[in-house]
Amino acid sequence: MSETLRRVRVLVRPKEGILDPQGEAVRRALPALGFGGVGSVHVGRLIELEVEDESQVEDMCRRLLANPTIEEYEWEVIG
């Protein structure tokens, strides 16, 4: 009998007030490409997992997928 895997999507991004060099580089480049009216830009990571037990995802985020000191995260079951 096979285990049912649930798809989980985790979004990790820098906390407010934390330096985001990638986001700043994108923000500076957008006007040069003709895209005006952009305020701040934050670049994060999207991680998709298939897990047997979604109750472990929070611990995965805190211990490995995100650095809670400088990053925030949110996750959702998508399938």
TORKOLNU-228669 format. One line per field, with one value per atom (N, C-alpha, C, CB): residue number from 1; residue in three letters; atom name; x, y, z. Coordinates in steps of 0.2 Angstrom, whole numbers, plus 5000, padded with zeros to 4 digits. Glycine has a CB too. Example, Ala and Ser with C-alpha at 12.3 -4.5 7.8 and 13.67 -1.06 7.14 Angstrom:
# TORKOLNU-228669
k <- (1:1:1:1:2:2:2:2)
r <- (ALA:ALA:ALA:ALA:SER:SER:SER:SER)
a <- (N:CA:C:CB:N:CA:C:CB)
c1 <- (5066:5062:5066:5057:5064:5068:5064:5070)
c2 <- (4972:4978:4984:4978:4989:4995:5000:4997)
c3 <- (5039:5039:5039:5045:5035:5036:5039:5029)
***
This chain:
# TORKOLNU-228669
k <- (1:1:1:1:2:2:2:2:3:3:3:3:4:4:4:4:5:5:5:5:6:6:6:6:7:7:7:7:8:8:8:8:9:9:9:9:10:10:10:10:11:11:11:11:12:12:12:12:13:13:13:13:14:14:14:14:15:15:15:15:16:16:16:16:17:17:17:17:18:18:18:18:19:19:19:19:20:20:20:20:21:21:21:21:22:22:22:22:23:23:23:23:24:24:24:24:25:25:25:25:26:26:26:26:27:27:27:27:28:28:28:28:29:29:29:29:30:30:30:30:31:31:31:31:32:32:32:32:33:33:33:33:34:34:34:34:35:35:35:35:36:36:36:36:37:37:37:37:38:38:38:38:39:39:39:39:40:40:40:40:41:41:41:41:42:42:42:42:43:43:43:43:44:44:44:44:45:45:45:45:46:46:46:46:47:47:47:47:48:48:48:48:49:49:49:49:50:50:50:50:51:51:51:51:52:52:52:52:53:53:53:53:54:54:54:54:55:55:55:55:56:56:56:56:57:57:57:57:58:58:58:58:59:59:59:59:60:60:60:60:61:61:61:61:62:62:62:62:63:63:63:63:64:64:64:64:65:65:65:65:66:66:66:66:67:67:67:67:68:68:68:68:69:69:69:69:70:70:70:70:71:71:71:71:72:72:72:72:73:73:73:73:74:74:74:74:75:75:75:75:76:76:76:76:77:77:77:77:78:78:78:78:79:79:79:79)
r <- (MET:MET:MET:MET:SER:SER:SER:SER:GLU:GLU:GLU:GLU:THR:THR:THR:THR:LEU:LEU:LEU:LEU:ARG:ARG:ARG:ARG:ARG:ARG:ARG:ARG:VAL:VAL:VAL:VAL:ARG:ARG:ARG:ARG:VAL:VAL:VAL:VAL:LEU:LEU:LEU:LEU:VAL:VAL:VAL:VAL:ARG:ARG:ARG:ARG:PRO:PRO:PRO:PRO:LYS:LYS:LYS:LYS:GLU:GLU:GLU:GLU:GLY:GLY:GLY:GLY:ILE:ILE:ILE:ILE:LEU:LEU:LEU:LEU:ASP:ASP:ASP:ASP:PRO:PRO:PRO:PRO:GLN:GLN:GLN:GLN:GLY:GLY:GLY:GLY:GLU:GLU:GLU:GLU:ALA:ALA:ALA:ALA:VAL:VAL:VAL:VAL:ARG:ARG:ARG:ARG:ARG:ARG:ARG:ARG:ALA:ALA:ALA:ALA:LEU:LEU:LEU:LEU:PRO:PRO:PRO:PRO:ALA:ALA:ALA:ALA:LEU:LEU:LEU:LEU:GLY:GLY:GLY:GLY:PHE:PHE:PHE:PHE:GLY:GLY:GLY:GLY:GLY:GLY:GLY:GLY:VAL:VAL:VAL:VAL:GLY:GLY:GLY:GLY:SER:SER:SER:SER:VAL:VAL:VAL:VAL:HIS:HIS:HIS:HIS:VAL:VAL:VAL:VAL:GLY:GLY:GLY:GLY:ARG:ARG:ARG:ARG:LEU:LEU:LEU:LEU:ILE:ILE:ILE:ILE:GLU:GLU:GLU:GLU:LEU:LEU:LEU:LEU:GLU:GLU:GLU:GLU:VAL:VAL:VAL:VAL:GLU:GLU:GLU:GLU:ASP:ASP:ASP:ASP:GLU:GLU:GLU:GLU:SER:SER:SER:SER:GLN:GLN:GLN:GLN:VAL:VAL:VAL:VAL:GLU:GLU:GLU:GLU:ASP:ASP:ASP:ASP:MET:MET:MET:MET:CYS:CYS:CYS:CYS:ARG:ARG:ARG:ARG:ARG:ARG:ARG:ARG:LEU:LEU:LEU:LEU:LEU:LEU:LEU:LEU:ALA:ALA:ALA:ALA:ASN:ASN:ASN:ASN:PRO:PRO:PRO:PRO:THR:THR:THR:THR:ILE:ILE:ILE:ILE:GLU:GLU:GLU:GLU:GLU:GLU:GLU:GLU:TYR:TYR:TYR:TYR:GLU:GLU:GLU:GLU:TRP:TRP:TRP:TRP:GLU:GLU:GLU:GLU:VAL:VAL:VAL:VAL:ILE:ILE:ILE:ILE:GLY:GLY:GLY:GLY)
a <- (N:CA:C:CB:N:CA:C:CB:N:CA:C:CB:N:CA:C:CB:N:CA:C:CB:N:CA:C:CB:N:CA:C:CB:N:CA:C:CB:N:CA:C:CB:N:CA:C:CB:N:CA:C:CB:N:CA:C:CB:N:CA:C:CB:N:CA:C:CB:N:CA:C:CB:N:CA:C:CB:N:CA:C:CB:N:CA:C:CB:N:CA:C:CB:N:CA:C:CB:N:CA:C:CB:N:CA:C:CB:N:CA:C:CB:N:CA:C:CB:N:CA:C:CB:N:CA:C:CB:N:CA:C:CB:N:CA:C:CB:N:CA:C:CB:N:CA:C:CB:N:CA:C:CB:N:CA:C:CB:N:CA:C:CB:N:CA:C:CB:N:CA:C:CB:N:CA:C:CB:N:CA:C:CB:N:CA:C:CB:N:CA:C:CB:N:CA:C:CB:N:CA:C:CB:N:CA:C:CB:N:CA:C:CB:N:CA:C:CB:N:CA:C:CB:N:CA:C:CB:N:CA:C:CB:N:CA:C:CB:N:CA:C:CB:N:CA:C:CB:N:CA:C:CB:N:CA:C:CB:N:CA:C:CB:N:CA:C:CB:N:CA:C:CB:N:CA:C:CB:N:CA:C:CB:N:CA:C:CB:N:CA:C:CB:N:CA:C:CB:N:CA:C:CB:N:CA:C:CB:N:CA:C:CB:N:CA:C:CB:N:CA:C:CB:N:CA:C:CB:N:CA:C:CB:N:CA:C:CB:N:CA:C:CB:N:CA:C:CB:N:CA:C:CB:N:CA:C:CB:N:CA:C:CB:N:CA:C:CB:N:CA:C:CB:N:CA:C:CB:N:CA:C:CB:N:CA:C:CB:N:CA:C:CB)
c1 <- (5004:5000:5004:4995:5003:5008:5005:5008:5010:5008:5005:5014:5001:4998:5003:4991:5005:5010:5006:5016:5007:5003:5009:5000:5007:5011:5010:5009:5016:5017:5021:5019:5019:5023:5025:5018:5031:5034:5037:5040:5035:5038:5042:5032:5049:5053:5056:5060:5056:5058:5061:5052:5066:5069:5064:5074:5065:5061:5061:5063:5056:5056:5062:5049:5065:5071:5077:5070:5077:5083:5086:5082:5092:5095:5094:5103:5092:5090:5094:5082:5100:5104:5101:5111:5098:5095:5089:5093:5085:5079:5081:5075:5086:5088:5091:5093:5094:5097:5091:5102:5086:5080:5077:5075:5076:5072:5076:5072:5083:5086:5086:5094:5086:5086:5079:5088:5074:5067:5066:5062:5068:5067:5071:5068:5077:5081:5078:5088:5073:5070:5063:5069:5061:5055:5049:5053:5051:5046:5046:5046:5042:5042:5037:5041:5037:5032:5033:5026:5039:5040:5044:5045:5041:5044:5049:5038:5048:5053:5052:5052:5057:5057:5060:5060:5057:5060:5060:5056:5066:5067:5067:5074:5064:5063:5064:5057:5062:5063:5056:5069:5055:5049:5051:5044:5049:5051:5044:5055:5044:5039:5041:5036:5037:5039:5033:5041:5034:5029:5031:5029:5026:5027:5021:5028:5023:5018:5014:5021:5018:5015:5016:5018:5011:5011:5013:5005:5011:5012:5020:5009:5024:5031:5034:5035:5030:5032:5035:5027:5031:5033:5040:5028:5042:5048:5053:5048:5052:5056:5058:5053:5053:5055:5059:5048:5058:5062:5069:5058:5070:5076:5081:5075:5078:5082:5080:5081:5074:5072:5072:5064:5072:5072:5077:5065:5080:5084:5079:5091:5076:5071:5074:5069:5081:5084:5083:5091:5083:5083:5078:5090:5074:5069:5062:5071:5057:5050:5048:5045:5043:5041:5033:5045:5030:5023:5023:5018:5018:5017:5010:5021:5009:5002:5002:4998:4997:4996:4992:4991:4995:4992:4990:4998:4990:4987:4989:4990)
c2 <- (4994:5000:5006:5000:5011:5017:5022:5019:5026:5032:5038:5034:5041:5047:5053:5049:5056:5062:5068:5062:5073:5080:5085:5082:5089:5094:5100:5095:5103:5109:5114:5107:5120:5126:5130:5129:5131:5136:5142:5132:5148:5154:5157:5159:5158:5161:5168:5156:5173:5179:5183:5184:5188:5192:5195:5197:5196:5200:5207:5198:5211:5218:5221:5221:5225:5229:5225:5230:5219:5215:5217:5208:5219:5220:5215:5221:5216:5212:5214:5211:5212:5215:5212:5212:5206:5204:5208:5197:5210:5214:5221:5214:5224:5230:5231:5233:5226:5225:5225:5219:5221:5221:5227:5215:5231:5237:5242:5239:5242:5247:5246:5247:5239:5238:5239:5230:5238:5239:5245:5238:5251:5257:5258:5263:5255:5254:5250:5252:5246:5242:5244:5235:5250:5254:5252:5252:5249:5248:5253:5241:5258:5263:5262:5270:5266:5265:5259:5265:5257:5251:5253:5245:5252:5254:5248:5254:5245:5240:5234:5240:5230:5223:5218:5223:5213:5208:5201:5207:5198:5192:5186:5192:5181:5176:5169:5176:5164:5157:5154:5153:5150:5146:5138:5147:5135:5128:5123:5127:5118:5114:5107:5113:5104:5098:5093:5098:5086:5081:5078:5076:5078:5075:5070:5081:5066:5061:5064:5055:5068:5071:5079:5068:5082:5090:5093:5092:5089:5092:5093:5088:5091:5092:5098:5085:5101:5106:5112:5108:5114:5120:5119:5121:5113:5111:5111:5104:5109:5109:5116:5106:5121:5128:5131:5132:5130:5133:5130:5132:5124:5120:5120:5113:5121:5120:5125:5113:5125:5129:5136:5127:5139:5146:5148:5150:5154:5156:5161:5160:5159:5163:5169:5159:5170:5176:5182:5175:5180:5185:5184:5186:5179:5177:5175:5171:5177:5174:5169:5180:5165:5160:5159:5154:5157:5154:5148:5160:5144:5138:5136:5132:5132:5130:5123:5135:5119:5113:5114:5108:5112:5114:5108:5117:5102:5096:5090:5095)
c3 <- (5000:5000:5000:5006:4995:4995:4999:4988:5002:5006:5001:5010:5004:5000:5002:5002:4997:4998:4996:4993:5001:5000:4997:5007:4992:4990:4994:4982:4996:5000:4997:5007:4997:4994:5000:4989:5000:5005:5002:5010:5004:5002:5007:5000:5006:5010:5008:5012:5012:5010:5015:5007:5014:5019:5024:5016:5030:5035:5033:5042:5035:5034:5037:5036:5034:5037:5036:5044:5033:5032:5025:5033:5024:5018:5013:5018:5007:5001:4995:5000:4994:4989:4982:4989:4981:4975:4973:4976:4978:4977:4975:4984:4978:4977:4970:4982:4967:4961:4956:4960:4957:4953:4953:4955:4958:4959:4955:4966:4955:4951:4943:4953:4942:4934:4931:4934:4935:4931:4927:4936:4930:4926:4920:4931:4920:4914:4908:4916:4910:4906:4904:4908:4906:4905:4910:4898:4915:4920:4926:4923:4926:4931:4937:4928:4942:4947:4952:4944:4952:4957:4963:4953:4969:4975:4977:4980:4983:4985:4981:4993:4981:4978:4983:4971:4984:4988:4984:4995:4984:4981:4986:4977:4985:4990:4986:4993:4990:4987:4987:4990:4982:4982:4982:4976:4987:4988:4988:4995:4984:4984:4986:4977:4990:4993:4993:5001:4992:4993:5000:4987:5004:5011:5013:5016:5017:5020:5025:5022:5029:5035:5035:5042:5034:5033:5040:5030:5045:5052:5053:5057:5049:5050:5046:5048:5042:5038:5042:5033:5047:5051:5054:5057:5056:5059:5054:5063:5048:5042:5040:5036:5040:5039:5044:5039:5050:5056:5056:5063:5055:5056:5049:5058:5043:5037:5032:5035:5030:5024:5025:5022:5030:5031:5037:5033:5037:5043:5047:5041:5052:5056:5058:5062:5059:5061:5056:5063:5050:5044:5039:5041:5040:5035:5038:5030:5034:5036:5031:5037:5033:5028:5029:5029:5024:5025:5020:5023:5022:5018:5018:5021:5012:5011:5008:5007:5009:5006:4999:5010:4994:4987:4983:4983:4986:4983:4987:4976)
***
